[in-house]
Amino acid sequence: MNPRTLSSIVLLVLGLLCMRSALFFVQQYFQVIRRHQLLLVLQESSSIAIDAEYIKSQSPSSAPPPLQVVQEWNSTSVSGTTNDRSTTLRRHPIGTTSSSGSGSVAGGTNLPLALNHTNIPSANKRIGPEGQPGYVHDPTFLLKKIKRSRNDSTVSSNITTIMGNNSRAACAKPGEGPEGIEGSLALSRIRHYMESSSEVSRNVTLFCAVFTHRGGVRFTDAIQDTWGKRCNGILFASDNSNLTTGHTHIPSNSVHGFGYQGMAQRTRAILAYLYDNFLTSFDFFHISGDDTYLIVENLKEFLAFSREWEKSTNENGEERYVFAGFLYHWGNPKKNPELQHYLGGGSGYTFSAKALKAYVEGPLQFCHTHVEKSNEDMYISNCFYEYLSKDLIDTRDSTGAQRYHQLSVDKQATFLTQYSSTRKKGVLMIAINNSIQHQNEVAG
């Protein structure tokens, strides 16, 4: 064979191998994003939320573009980008700190304003279960509901939905299921912590807002049968209102309707709905998907003590707002600390009533008002961080362990072991490790 021909063949083979390797890396990267498994750290007793980690059809997320402020708001001239510090936008144009630590508008009232929300459907677009416009659901319906009977086939069906092909693992003995020995120990510590929670947490009123759709009934049924009834109020924000399933129609103006790429607009509509109808009735509001298991007792315990933090001001004399979750960093914060950081949505994030009021009266009306993306957690956090406060509450417990999580309990409990023993670390593992290290360094 001609040497030149042989060389050409060798080069062609090598090129194909390189292309195959590159394609494999891209596939692995998008697989991580689709599984929505960004962030987490080994957790001990005070866990608040864990992602149930079922697989949805998801598109890869990307960091939002720089903020563009395009609308006048509250008689204040607003223009320019986030890098333009000469703009006359006030960071706290409405809220002030009252003696109780709650946000208040001028005149001393905590009542919500009658807002015409930017790019959010009017109230009469919400359709009730009997076709009535302007429907507002009863947030305590679950507390009044008679416990439903479950036959074996219904339970088995729900388990199959949540666990996929591992439905048998749900009935395994502790430590013998997918959680493993380490996961079982982590769960036992969580259970012990819950049983020894303090009296003060019982005075916290918590509203749990869950985004779902009519195809997610088995998941919302599971929530109703487990942690949902421990919330003082609950919302299943859906594409229809149904008294049997407990779903409430919360429409948005997204061109994607109730599809996954419409998540940013759906979340904006949910926040406006909570503000308009329930702001003064609850202390805190937790936003999550229907694939999250929320440990309500631990969340209330944490929130009870966060009140004192919110009443104080930061070192610059600025107000504080409880906007709580896992602070995730997009990229390597060591190389560029100004890279995108946000509260991850897998476990959900929590607003105090004061924070919700300030956010809806502020950034919700002008920040990323028409964005059409699935990564709503990035956009909500980005707007909050830029226009309300960069002083986010540390949600770790006294031992330095995280409270909010986006991985299942088995991966949660074994993360550090996996990270130290894996030679080739994937995008997910590096992202988690960078976020943990950055938080530890900031906290000293």
C-alpha positions in Angstrom: 0.0 0.0 0.0 1.2 3.5 -0.8 2.7 5.1 2.3 0.8 8.3 1.6 -2.5 6.4 1.4 -1.7 4.6 4.6 -1.0 7.9 6.4 -4.3 9.3 5.2 -6.2 6.2 6.5 -4.5 6.5 9.9 -5.3 10.2 10.1 -8.9 9.6 9.2 -9.3 6.9 11.9 -7.7 9.2 14.5 -10.1 12.0 13.4 -13.1 9.8 13.8 -12.0 8.7 17.2 -11.6 12.3 18.4 -15.0 13.2 17.0 -16.5 10.2 18.9 -14.8 11.3 22.1 -16.1 14.8 21.7 -19.6 13.7 21.0 -19.5 11.4 24.1 -18.5 14.4 26.3 -21.3 16.6 24.9 -23.8 13.8 25.5 -22.7 13.3 29.0 -22.8 17.1 29.7 -26.4 17.5 28.5 -27.4 14.3 30.3 -26.3 16.0 33.6 -28.2 19.1 32.8 -31.4 17.2 31.8 -31.4 15.3 35.0 -31.4 18.6 36.8 -28.8 17.4 39.3 -26.8 20.5 39.8 -25.3 21.0 43.2 -25.4 19.3 46.7 -23.2 18.3 49.5 -23.1 15.7 52.2 -25.9 16.5 54.7 -26.4 15.5 58.3 -29.5 15.9 60.4 -31.0 19.3 59.4 -31.9 18.6 55.7 -34.8 20.5 54.4 -35.5 19.4 50.9 -34.3 16.6 48.7 -35.0 16.1 45.0 -37.0 13.0 44.3 -34.8 12.7 41.2 -37.2 11.2 38.7 -36.3 11.9 35.1 -38.2 14.6 33.2 -37.7 15.6 29.6 -35.6 18.7 30.2 -33.6 21.0 28.0 -30.1 22.2 29.0 -30.1 25.4 31.0 -27.8 28.3 30.4 -26.8 31.3 32.4 -29.1 34.3 31.7 -27.8 37.3 29.8 -26.9 40.5 31.5 -30.0 42.2 33.0 -31.7 44.8 30.9 -33.9 47.2 32.7 -36.4 48.5 30.2 -39.3 50.0 32.1 -40.1 52.9 34.4 -41.3 51.8 37.7 -42.7 53.6 40.8 -42.2 57.0 39.2 -38.4 56.4 39.2 -36.4 56.6 36.0 -34.9 53.2 35.2 -32.5 52.6 32.4 -29.3 50.9 31.5 -27.8 47.5 32.3 -26.7 46.1 35.6 -23.2 47.3 35.0 -24.4 50.9 34.7 -24.3 52.1 38.3 -25.3 55.7 37.2 -28.9 54.7 36.8 -31.4 56.2 39.2 -33.0 52.9 40.1 -33.5 52.7 43.9 -32.6 49.2 45.2 -35.3 49.4 47.9 -37.9 51.7 46.4 -40.9 50.6 48.5 -40.0 48.4 51.5 -38.7 49.8 54.8 -38.0 47.9 58.0 -40.7 48.1 60.7 -40.2 47.4 64.3 -41.3 43.8 63.8 -38.8 43.4 61.0 -41.4 43.1 58.3 -41.3 45.1 55.1 -43.8 48.0 55.0 -44.7 50.4 52.4 -44.9 54.2 52.9 -47.7 54.8 55.4 -46.8 51.8 57.6 -49.0 49.1 56.1 -47.9 45.6 55.1 -50.8 45.1 52.8 -50.1 44.3 49.1 -50.4 47.0 46.6 -53.0 46.8 43.8 -50.4 46.1 41.1 -50.9 45.6 37.4 -48.1 43.0 37.1 -45.8 43.3 34.1 -46.4 40.5 31.5 -48.6 38.4 33.9 -52.2 37.6 33.0 -54.9 39.5 34.9 -56.7 37.7 37.7 -59.8 37.0 35.5 -57.7 34.7 33.4 -57.5 32.2 36.2 -60.4 29.7 35.7 -61.9 27.8 38.6 -63.1 24.2 38.6 -66.6 25.3 37.6 -65.4 27.7 34.9 -65.5 30.8 37.1 -63.0 33.6 36.2 -60.7 35.1 38.8 -60.6 31.9 40.9 -58.7 32.0 44.2 -58.2 28.6 45.8 -58.5 27.7 49.5 -54.8 27.2 50.6 -56.0 25.2 53.6 -57.9 22.6 51.6 -55.5 19.8 52.4 -55.9 20.3 56.1 -59.7 20.0 55.7 -59.5 17.0 53.4 -60.6 13.6 54.6 -57.8 11.1 54.2 -58.2 9.2 51.0 -58.3 5.5 50.9 -55.6 3.8 48.9 -55.7 0.4 47.4 -52.6 -1.6 46.6 -52.8 -1.0 42.9 -52.9 2.8 43.3 -50.0 2.8 45.7 -48.0 0.5 43.4 -48.8 2.8 40.4 -47.6 5.9 42.3 -44.4 4.2 43.4 -43.7 3.1 39.8 -44.2 6.7 38.6 -41.8 8.1 41.2 -39.2 5.3 41.3 -39.3 4.3 37.6 -37.8 0.8 37.1 -36.7 0.7 40.7 -40.2 0.5 42.2 -39.3 -2.6 44.2 -36.5 -0.7 45.9 -39.1 1.5 47.6 -40.2 -1.4 49.8 -36.7 -2.6 50.6 -35.5 -2.7 54.2 -33.5 0.4 55.5 -30.1 0.4 53.9 -31.0 -2.3 51.3 -32.7 0.1 48.9 -31.1 2.6 46.6 -30.2 4.9 49.6 -27.6 2.4 50.7 -26.1 2.1 54.2 -24.8 5.7 54.2 -28.1 7.0 52.9 -30.0 5.1 55.6 -27.8 6.5 58.3 -28.4 10.0 56.9 -32.1 9.5 57.0 -32.0 8.2 60.6 -30.2 11.4 61.6 -32.8 13.5 59.8 -35.6 11.6 61.6 -33.9 12.1 65.0 -33.5 15.8 64.3 -37.2 16.2 63.3 -38.3 14.5 66.5 -36.3 16.8 68.7 -37.3 20.1 67.0 -38.0 23.0 69.2 -41.2 24.6 70.2 -40.4 27.9 68.4 -40.8 26.3 64.9 -44.5 25.6 65.6 -45.2 29.3 65.5 -44.0 29.6 61.8 -46.7 29.7 59.2 -45.5 28.2 55.9 -47.1 28.3 52.5 -45.8 25.6 50.1 -46.2 26.4 46.4 -45.7 23.5 44.0 -45.6 23.9 40.2 -47.1 20.9 38.4 -49.5 20.1 35.6 -52.5 17.8 35.0 -50.1 15.0 34.1 -48.4 15.3 37.5 -51.4 14.1 39.6 -49.6 11.0 40.9 -46.8 13.2 42.2 -49.2 15.7 43.8 -51.1 12.8 45.3 -47.9 11.6 46.9 -47.3 15.1 48.3 -50.8 15.2 49.7 -50.3 11.9 51.4 -46.9 12.8 52.9 -45.4 16.2 53.6 -48.1 18.4 52.0 -50.4 18.3 55.0 -47.6 19.7 57.2 -47.7 23.0 55.4 -50.1 25.6 56.7 -51.1 26.4 53.2 -50.4 24.8 49.8 -50.8 25.4 46.1 -50.5 23.0 43.2 -50.1 25.5 40.4 -51.3 23.7 37.3 -52.9 24.1 33.9 -56.4 23.5 35.2 -58.4 23.8 38.4 -59.7 20.6 39.9 -61.1 20.1 43.4 -60.5 16.4 43.2 -56.8 16.6 42.5 -56.3 19.9 44.4 -54.8 21.6 41.3 -55.3 25.3 40.7 -55.1 27.0 37.3 -52.3 29.6 37.3 -51.7 30.7 33.7 -48.8 32.7 32.4 -48.1 34.6 29.2 -45.4 32.2 28.1 -45.4 31.3 24.4 -44.6 27.7 25.7 -47.8 27.6 27.8 -47.3 25.1 30.6 -44.3 23.4 28.9 -40.9 23.2 30.5 -39.4 26.1 28.6 -42.2 28.3 30.1 -41.0 27.7 33.7 -39.6 31.3 34.1 -43.0 32.9 33.3 -44.9 30.3 35.2 -42.9 31.1 38.4 -43.4 34.8 37.9 -47.2 34.2 37.7 -47.1 32.1 40.9 -45.2 34.7 42.8 -47.7 37.4 41.7 -50.6 35.1 42.7 -49.1 34.5 46.2 -48.5 38.2 46.7 -52.0 39.3 45.6 -53.9 36.8 47.7 -51.9 35.4 50.6 -49.1 37.9 51.5 -50.4 38.8 54.9 -51.6 35.4 55.9 -48.3 33.5 56.0 -44.8 34.1 57.3 -42.9 32.2 54.6 -43.4 30.9 51.1 -41.5 27.9 49.7 -41.4 27.4 45.9 -40.6 23.9 44.4 -41.5 21.4 41.8 -43.6 18.3 42.3 -40.5 16.1 42.4 -39.3 17.5 45.7 -39.7 15.9 49.1 -39.9 18.7 51.7 -39.0 18.1 55.3 -41.4 20.7 56.7 -40.4 20.4 60.3 -36.8 21.1 59.6 -37.6 24.0 57.2 -39.8 25.6 59.9 -37.1 25.2 62.5 -34.6 27.0 60.3 -37.1 29.7 59.3 -38.0 30.4 62.9 -34.4 31.4 63.7 -34.0 33.3 60.4 -36.5 35.9 61.6 -33.9 37.6 63.9 -31.4 37.7 61.0 -34.0 39.4 58.8 -34.8 42.0 61.5 -31.2 43.2 61.5 -29.3 45.2 58.8 -26.1 44.2 57.1 -22.7 45.9 57.6 -23.7 48.6 55.1 -26.9 49.4 57.0 -29.1 47.8 54.3 -32.2 45.8 54.9 -32.0 42.0 54.9 -34.5 39.6 53.3 -34.9 35.9 53.8 -34.5 34.4 50.4 -33.1 31.0 51.2 -31.8 28.0 49.3 -28.6 26.4 48.2 -26.2 29.0 46.7 -25.0 27.4 43.5 -22.2 28.9 41.4 -22.2 28.6 37.6 -18.6 28.1 36.6 -15.5 28.2 38.7 -15.8 31.0 41.4 -12.1 30.8 42.1 -11.2 31.9 38.6 -14.1 34.4 38.4 -16.1 35.2 41.6 -18.5 37.4 39.6 -19.8 34.4 37.6 -23.5 33.6 37.8 -24.6 32.4 41.2 -28.2 31.5 42.2 -30.4 29.5 44.5 -30.9 26.1 42.9 -34.5 25.2 42.1 -34.2 21.4 42.6 -34.9 21.6 46.3 -36.8 24.8 46.0 -36.2 28.2 47.6 -37.9 30.1 50.3 -39.2 33.7 50.6 -40.2 35.4 53.8 -43.3 37.5 53.4 -41.1 40.6 53.6 -38.9 39.3 50.7 -41.8 38.3 48.6 -43.4 41.7 49.0 -40.1 43.5 48.1 -39.5 41.2 45.1 -43.0 41.4 43.6 -43.2 45.2 44.1 -39.7 45.5 42.7 -37.8 43.2 40.3 -40.8 41.2 39.2 -42.1 44.3 37.5 -39.0 45.1 35.4 -36.4 42.4 35.6 -36.4 39.6 32.9 -40.1 40.1 32.4 -40.3 38.4 29.0 -37.7 35.7 29.4 -38.7 32.3 27.9 -36.4 29.7 29.6 -36.6 26.7 31.8 -34.0 27.7 34.3 -36.3 30.0 36.4 -34.1 29.6 39.5 -31.3 31.5 37.7 -33.5 34.4 36.6 -35.4 34.8 40.0 -32.1 34.7 41.9 -30.3 37.0 39.5 -33.0 39.7 39.8 -33.1 39.4 43.6 -29.4 39.5 43.9 -29.0 42.5 41.6 -31.9 44.7 42.8 -32.8 43.7 46.4 -29.8 42.3 48.2 -26.5 40.6 47.7 -26.6 39.6 51.4 -28.2 36.2 51.2 -28.7 34.2 54.3 -26.4 31.3 55.0 -28.6 28.2 55.0 -26.0 25.8 56.5 -26.5 24.4 59.9 -24.2 24.8 63.0 -21.9 22.0 61.8 -21.5 23.5 58.3 -23.7 21.0 56.6 -26.1 22.0 53.9 -29.9 22.1 54.4 -31.2 22.4 50.8 -30.4 19.7 48.3 -31.0 18.8 44.7 -29.9 15.1 44.7 -31.6 12.0 45.9 -30.6 10.8 49.4 -28.3 8.0 48.2 -26.2 10.4 46.0 -26.4 13.0 48.8 -25.0 10.8 51.4 -22.2 9.4 49.3 -21.1 12.5 47.4 -17.9 13.2 49.2 -16.8 9.6 48.9 -17.6 9.5 45.2 -15.8 12.8 44.6 -12.6 11.7 46.4 -12.5 8.3 44.7 -13.4 9.3 41.1 -10.4 10.1 38.9 -12.4 11.7 36.0 -14.8 14.0 37.7 -17.8 15.1 35.6 -19.4 18.5 35.2 -21.8 17.8 38.1 -19.2 16.7 40.6 -17.0 19.7 39.8 -19.9 22.1 40.0 -20.9 20.8 43.4 -17.4 20.9 44.8 -16.7 24.4 43.6 -19.9 25.7 45.2 -19.2 24.0 48.5 -15.6 25.3 48.6 -16.7 28.9 47.8 -19.3 28.9 50.5 -16.8 27.6 53.1 -14.2 30.2 52.1 -16.8 33.1 52.3 -17.9 31.9 55.7 -14.4 31.5 56.9 
